Amino acid sequence: MKRTLLLSVVASTMIMAGGDIAPVEPVVEAPVVAETSGWDFSGQAVVYYQTRDNATYNLFDQETAKADAGIQLRAVNKDVFSGIGAGVEVNGLSTLNLENGVVSDGMQGVGNGDVDDMTDGGWISQMYLTYATGNTSLKLGRQELPKALSPFAFSEGWNVFKNTFDSVLVVNTDIANTTLVGAWVYGANHNGLGIAANLSDFNKLNDHDGVYMLTAQNKSIEGVTLTGSWYYGSDMAVTDDINILWGDAKFAVSGLNIGLQGGSVLSDAYAGDTTAFGAKIGGKISDVSLSLAYSNVDDGDTGVFNVGGVKTPLYTQMILNQGAIKCDNDTVVARAGVKALGGKVSLAYDYTTDNSSANNDYQELDLVYKTKVFNDSTTVFAGYVYTDTDNADSQNMLRFWARYNF
């Protein structure tokens, strides 16, 4: 079905590990009131399986395997009445009783209790109202937030379903070549691994105060996109305010895509503020896409994080390396991708130097195949991940999923 959302957010970031750097694209487009009324219905069905070995268990052993089947239904209307639109999305999860012999956990959880109780159920993932007047639009309620717009509070797409936020979002395009985005984020669920990540559990952010965000994006120079974000949490560090400043610059130069990013998490309550920066460069040689990324995060108290999940906004983010790269490290990631076997094959390698006293350097190798089948209605993903740290045994992980969109 055709998707119609009042706010169209296009993130020019890599969706899967091993992907190449995308051309510079606008992050936010100002919405307009729909010319026609009516509900647009769509959704997806998902099957998801993951297994990882360790010192005790092998790949495909029940004890280290996780799985879920999911269904998502969505309805959007740009103009319910008087220019006010609405959208709702509901999700359902089930392990199909695989926890009784094949897996030991679900990829995501619902409800409270043990694995049998938390793997079957549903929740409302999005429910919002929209309104547009002139060059300003408003979106109020439960919704997704993209990483390119909100780098420290974003919806992660690596799991069965994305996490979402209770928020108020305002977009304005009165200034030429500039988009201003303001948000008040007051609640969220959390996208983690296994049933401990209960996506039906939405909690307040920063008590009743929430977190305020302002993002500005400018494209006045051809081939250049500049984006800056500022978060403010009143007394969020218990005794003091938190301020987060983050910037991102993307350049298209002579067939190359270049990116620079950096910022800080600041509060008088911290013994040490967190400062991070990164860079990436990528391009194509014949049919092969290549990229190289670097990031540095100092030993600040918080590291780099996402309040709604486990990933980071760093260019060096891969399938599993977030724990190694979020604090006190230097990381280099090389990526290559090629169209093959009716889809795309991607390879990525990470070497992280741990700058802490633990001196626990980290390596990761991701090999990914992704394709579309059944008239492009279904996306299929297969991934192999190898991880190794100096202070622990190496591990192997396999991840498979398929998404049918309707």
C-alpha positions as CSV (number, residue, x, y, z in Angstrom):
1,M,0.0,0.0,0.0
2,K,1.1,3.6,-0.6
3,R,2.4,5.2,2.6
4,T,1.2,8.7,3.4
5,L,2.8,10.4,6.4
6,L,2.4,14.1,7.1
7,L,6.0,14.3,8.1
8,S,8.4,12.7,5.6
9,V,11.8,12.1,7.2
10,V,14.6,10.8,5.0
11,A,17.8,9.7,6.8
12,S,21.0,9.7,4.7
13,T,22.6,7.1,7.0
14,M,23.5,3.5,6.4
15,I,20.7,1.0,7.3
16,M,22.8,-2.1,7.5
17,A,26.4,-2.8,8.5
18,G,28.6,-2.9,5.5
19,G,26.5,-0.4,3.5
20,D,28.2,2.4,1.6
21,I,27.8,6.1,2.3
22,A,24.6,7.3,0.7
23,P,24.5,10.5,-1.4
24,V,23.6,13.6,0.5
25,E,19.8,13.8,0.8
26,P,17.5,16.1,2.8
27,V,16.8,14.9,6.3
28,V,13.4,16.6,6.7
29,E,10.9,17.8,4.1
30,A,8.2,20.2,5.2
31,P,4.8,18.6,4.8
32,V,1.7,20.0,3.1
33,V,-2.0,19.4,3.7
34,A,-3.3,16.6,1.6
35,E,-5.5,17.5,-1.4
36,T,-7.7,14.4,-0.8
37,S,-9.0,12.8,2.3
38,G,-9.0,9.1,3.1
39,W,-7.3,6.5,5.2
40,D,-4.2,4.7,3.9
41,F,-3.7,1.2,5.3
42,S,-0.4,-0.7,5.2
43,G,1.8,-3.0,7.3
44,Q,4.4,-5.7,7.4
45,A,4.8,-9.2,8.6
46,V,8.2,-10.3,10.0
47,V,10.0,-13.5,10.9
48,Y,13.3,-13.2,12.8
49,Y,15.9,-15.6,14.1
50,Q,19.3,-15.1,15.7
51,T,21.8,-17.5,17.3
52,R,25.2,-16.8,18.9
53,D,27.8,-19.2,20.3
54,N,29.9,-18.7,23.4
55,A,32.3,-20.6,25.6
56,T,29.6,-23.0,26.7
57,Y,27.1,-23.3,23.8
58,N,27.4,-23.7,20.0
59,L,25.5,-22.0,17.2
60,F,21.9,-23.2,16.9
61,D,21.8,-24.5,20.5
62,Q,18.5,-23.5,22.1
63,E,20.2,-21.7,25.0
64,T,21.7,-19.0,22.8
65,A,19.0,-18.7,20.1
66,K,16.2,-16.1,19.9
67,A,13.3,-15.8,17.5
68,D,10.1,-13.8,16.9
69,A,7.2,-13.6,14.4
70,G,5.6,-10.2,14.2
71,I,2.7,-8.4,12.5
72,Q,2.4,-4.6,12.1
73,L,-0.7,-2.8,11.0
74,R,-0.8,0.9,10.1
75,A,-3.4,3.5,9.2
76,V,-2.8,7.1,8.2
77,N,-5.1,9.9,7.2
78,K,-3.6,13.3,6.3
79,D,-7.0,15.1,6.6
80,V,-9.5,13.6,9.0
81,F,-11.2,17.0,9.4
82,S,-10.2,20.7,9.0
83,G,-6.6,19.8,8.0
84,I,-6.0,17.7,11.1
85,G,-4.5,14.3,10.3
86,A,-4.0,11.2,12.3
87,G,-2.0,8.0,12.3
88,V,-2.0,4.8,14.3
89,E,0.2,1.7,14.3
90,V,-0.1,-1.5,16.3
91,N,2.4,-4.4,16.6
92,G,2.0,-8.0,17.7
93,L,4.7,-10.5,18.6
94,S,4.8,-14.3,19.1
95,T,7.6,-16.9,19.3
96,L,5.1,-19.4,17.9
97,N,6.0,-21.6,20.9
98,L,9.6,-22.0,19.7
99,E,10.8,-21.3,23.2
100,N,9.7,-24.9,24.1
101,G,12.4,-26.5,22.0
102,V,14.2,-24.3,19.5
103,V,15.0,-20.9,21.2
104,S,15.3,-19.7,24.8
105,D,14.2,-16.1,24.3
106,G,12.4,-13.7,22.0
107,M,14.1,-10.9,20.2
108,Q,11.7,-8.4,21.8
109,G,9.3,-8.6,24.7
110,V,5.7,-7.7,25.5
111,G,4.1,-7.6,29.0
112,N,5.5,-8.9,32.2
113,G,6.6,-12.3,33.5
114,D,8.7,-15.1,32.2
115,V,9.5,-16.0,28.6
116,D,6.2,-17.8,28.0
117,D,4.2,-14.7,29.1
118,M,6.4,-12.0,27.5
119,T,6.7,-13.3,23.9
120,D,3.1,-13.2,22.9
121,G,1.2,-9.9,22.8
122,G,1.0,-6.5,21.3
123,W,1.3,-2.7,21.8
124,I,0.5,0.6,20.2
125,S,3.7,1.7,18.6
126,Q,2.4,4.9,17.0
127,M,-0.6,7.1,17.6
128,Y,-0.4,10.7,16.7
129,L,-2.2,13.8,15.3
130,T,-0.8,16.1,12.6
131,Y,-1.5,19.6,11.4
132,A,0.1,22.0,8.9
133,T,-0.3,25.7,8.3
134,G,1.9,27.6,5.9
135,N,5.5,26.4,6.3
136,T,5.0,24.9,9.7
137,S,3.8,21.5,10.7
138,L,3.0,19.8,14.0
139,K,3.0,16.1,14.9
140,L,1.8,15.3,18.4
141,G,1.8,11.8,20.1
142,R,3.6,8.5,19.8
143,Q,5.9,8.4,16.8
144,E,9.2,7.4,15.3
145,L,12.2,9.7,15.4
146,P,15.1,9.2,12.9
147,K,18.8,9.2,13.7
148,A,19.6,12.0,11.2
149,L,17.0,14.2,13.0
150,S,17.5,13.2,16.6
151,P,20.9,11.5,17.1
152,F,20.5,10.8,20.8
153,A,16.9,9.7,20.8
154,F,16.1,7.8,17.6
155,S,14.1,4.7,16.5
156,E,16.4,1.7,15.8
157,G,15.5,-0.6,12.9
158,W,17.8,-3.5,13.6
159,N,15.3,-5.5,15.6
160,V,11.9,-6.9,14.7
161,F,10.1,-3.6,15.2
162,K,11.4,-0.1,15.9
163,N,11.2,1.7,19.3
164,T,9.1,4.9,19.4
165,F,8.7,8.0,21.4
166,D,5.9,10.1,23.0
167,S,6.7,13.5,21.7
168,V,5.7,16.8,20.1
169,L,7.5,17.6,16.9
170,V,7.4,20.9,15.0
171,V,8.9,21.5,11.6
172,N,9.4,24.9,10.0
173,T,10.8,25.9,6.6
174,D,10.4,29.7,6.5
175,I,14.1,30.3,6.1
176,A,15.4,29.6,2.6
177,N,17.2,26.3,2.2
178,T,16.8,25.7,6.0
179,T,14.7,23.4,8.0
180,L,14.1,23.9,11.7
181,V,12.9,21.1,13.9
182,G,11.8,21.5,17.5
183,A,10.8,18.6,19.7
184,W,9.7,17.8,23.3
185,V,10.3,14.2,24.0
186,Y,8.4,13.1,27.2
187,G,8.3,9.3,27.0
188,A,9.8,6.2,25.2
189,N,10.0,2.5,25.2
190,H,13.4,0.8,24.8
191,N,14.8,-1.3,22.0
192,G,17.2,-3.9,23.4
193,L,17.8,-7.6,23.0
194,G,15.4,-10.3,24.3
195,I,12.3,-10.1,26.4
196,A,14.0,-7.8,28.9
197,A,13.4,-5.1,26.3
198,N,9.6,-4.8,26.9
199,L,8.4,-2.6,24.0
200,S,4.9,-2.3,25.5
201,D,6.5,-0.5,28.5
202,F,6.6,3.3,27.8
203,N,8.3,5.3,30.5
204,K,8.7,9.0,31.2
205,L,12.0,10.7,30.2
206,N,13.4,13.0,32.8
207,D,10.4,12.6,35.1
208,H,7.7,15.0,34.0
209,D,10.1,17.5,32.5
210,G,11.0,15.6,29.3
211,V,13.8,16.5,27.0
212,Y,13.8,19.4,24.6
213,M,15.5,19.2,21.2
214,L,16.2,21.8,18.5
215,T,17.7,20.7,15.1
216,A,18.6,23.0,12.2
217,Q,19.6,21.8,8.8
218,N,20.9,24.0,6.0
219,K,21.5,23.2,2.3
220,S,22.4,26.6,0.9
221,I,25.6,25.2,-0.7
222,E,25.1,22.7,-3.5
223,G,26.3,19.2,-2.4
224,V,26.6,20.2,1.3
225,T,24.2,19.4,4.1
226,L,24.9,20.8,7.5
227,T,22.9,19.6,10.5
228,G,23.1,20.6,14.2
229,S,21.2,19.4,17.2
230,W,20.9,20.7,20.8
231,Y,19.2,18.7,23.6
232,Y,18.3,20.2,27.0
233,G,17.2,18.2,30.0
234,S,16.3,20.2,33.1
235,D,17.9,18.6,36.2
236,M,18.3,15.4,34.2
237,A,21.6,14.7,35.9
238,V,19.8,14.6,39.3
239,T,21.4,17.8,40.6
240,D,22.1,19.7,37.3
241,D,20.9,20.2,33.8
242,I,22.1,18.2,30.8
243,N,23.0,19.8,27.5
244,I,23.9,17.7,24.4
245,L,25.4,19.4,21.3
246,W,25.9,17.4,18.1
247,G,26.7,18.4,14.6
248,D,26.9,16.6,11.3
249,A,28.2,17.8,7.9
250,K,27.9,15.8,4.6
251,F,29.7,16.8,1.4
252,A,29.5,15.4,-2.1
253,V,32.8,16.1,-3.8
254,S,34.1,14.7,-7.1
255,G,32.1,11.4,-6.8
256,L,33.1,11.0,-3.1
257,N,30.7,11.2,-0.1
258,I,32.4,12.8,2.9
259,G,31.0,13.2,6.4
260,L,32.1,14.9,9.6
261,Q,30.4,14.6,13.0
262,G,31.0,15.5,16.6
263,G,29.7,16.9,19.8
264,S,29.5,16.7,23.6
265,V,27.3,15.6,26.5
266,L,27.7,18.3,29.2
267,S,26.6,18.8,32.8
268,D,28.1,20.3,35.9
269,A,27.1,17.1,37.7
270,Y,29.6,15.0,35.7
271,A,33.2,14.5,36.8
272,G,33.9,14.4,33.1
273,D,31.9,15.5,30.1
274,T,31.8,13.3,27.0
275,T,33.2,14.5,23.7
276,A,33.2,12.6,20.5
277,F,33.9,13.1,16.8
278,G,34.0,11.1,13.6
279,A,34.7,11.2,9.9
280,K,33.9,9.0,6.9
281,I,34.7,8.9,3.2
282,G,33.2,6.7,0.6
283,G,32.7,6.2,-3.1
284,K,32.5,3.6,-5.9
285,I,35.1,1.8,-8.0
286,S,33.2,0.2,-10.9
287,D,30.4,-1.8,-9.2
288,V,32.1,-1.9,-5.8
289,S,31.2,0.7,-3.1
290,L,34.0,1.4,-0.6
291,S,34.1,3.5,2.6
292,L,36.3,4.2,5.6
293,A,35.1,5.6,8.9
294,Y,36.8,6.7,12.1
295,S,35.5,7.8,15.5
296,N,36.9,8.8,18.8
297,V,35.1,9.0,22.1
298,D,36.8,10.2,25.3
299,D,36.4,8.9,28.8
300,G,33.5,11.1,29.8
301,D,30.8,9.8,32.3
302,T,28.0,9.1,29.8
303,G,29.6,8.0,26.5
304,V,27.6,8.3,23.3
305,F,24.1,6.8,23.6
306,N,20.5,6.5,22.4
307,V,17.9,6.9,25.1
308,G,15.5,4.7,23.2
309,G,17.8,1.8,22.4
310,V,21.4,0.5,22.4
311,K,23.0,1.9,19.2
312,T,25.0,5.1,18.7
313,P,24.9,7.8,16.0
314,L,28.6,7.2,15.3
315,Y,29.6,6.5,11.7
316,T,31.5,3.5,13.0
317,Q,28.3,1.8,14.3
318,M,28.1,-1.8,13.1
319,I,25.8,-4.8,14.0
320,L,27.2,-5.5,17.4
321,N,30.0,-3.1,18.3
322,Q,28.1,-0.4,20.2
323,G,29.4,-1.6,23.6
324,A,33.0,-1.2,22.4
325,I,32.7,2.2,20.6
326,K,30.4,4.3,22.8
327,C,33.1,5.4,25.3
328,D,36.9,5.9,25.7
329,N,38.1,4.4,22.4
330,D,39.4,5.0,18.9
331,T,37.6,3.0,16.2
332,V,38.3,2.4,12.5
333,V,35.7,0.7,10.2
334,A,36.3,-0.3,6.6
335,R,33.3,-1.3,4.4
336,A,32.8,-2.8,1.0
337,G,29.7,-3.7,-0.9
338,V,28.8,-5.1,-4.3
339,K,25.6,-6.0,-6.1
340,A,25.5,-9.8,-6.4
341,L,23.2,-12.9,-6.2
342,G,20.2,-10.7,-7.0
343,G,20.9,-8.4,-4.0
344,K,23.8,-6.8,-2.3
345,V,26.7,-8.4,-0.4
346,S,28.4,-6.2,2.1
347,L,31.5,-6.7,4.2
348,A,32.6,-4.5,7.1
349,Y,35.6,-4.8,9.5
350,D,36.0,-2.9,12.8
351,Y,39.1,-2.5,14.9
352,T,38.5,-0.6,18.2
353,T,41.4,0.5,20.5
354,D,40.2,0.6,24.1
355,N,41.8,3.6,25.8
356,S,40.6,2.7,29.2
357,S,42.6,0.9,31.9
358,A,40.9,-2.4,30.8
359,N,42.9,-2.2,27.6
360,N,40.3,-4.6,26.0
361,D,40.7,-4.0,22.3
362,Y,37.8,-5.2,20.1
363,Q,37.4,-6.5,16.5
364,E,34.3,-7.3,14.5
365,L,33.7,-8.6,11.0
366,D,30.2,-8.4,9.5
367,L,29.2,-10.3,6.3
368,V,25.7,-9.4,5.1
369,Y,23.5,-10.4,2.2
370,K,20.3,-8.5,1.6
371,T,17.8,-8.8,-1.3
372,K,14.2,-8.3,-2.3
373,V,11.9,-11.0,-3.6
374,F,8.3,-11.6,-4.6
375,N,8.0,-8.5,-6.8
376,D,10.0,-6.5,-4.2
377,S,7.3,-7.0,-1.6
378,T,9.7,-8.9,0.8
379,T,13.1,-8.0,2.0
380,V,15.4,-10.9,3.1
381,F,18.4,-10.4,5.3
382,A,21.2,-12.9,6.2
383,G,24.1,-11.8,8.4
384,Y,27.2,-13.4,9.9
385,V,29.1,-11.5,12.7
386,Y,32.5,-12.5,14.2
387,T,33.6,-10.6,17.3
388,D,36.8,-10.9,19.3
389,T,38.0,-9.0,22.4
390,D,41.5,-9.3,24.0
391,N,40.0,-10.4,27.4
392,A,37.4,-13.0,26.1
393,D,36.9,-15.8,23.7
394,S,35.8,-14.9,20.1
395,Q,32.1,-15.4,19.2
396,N,30.1,-16.1,16.1
397,M,26.5,-14.8,15.4
398,L,24.0,-15.6,12.7
399,R,21.0,-13.4,12.1
400,F,18.2,-14.0,9.6
401,W,15.0,-12.1,9.0
402,A,12.4,-11.5,6.3
403,R,9.9,-8.6,6.0
404,Y,6.8,-8.7,3.8
405,N,5.3,-5.3,3.2
406,F,1.7,-4.9,2.3
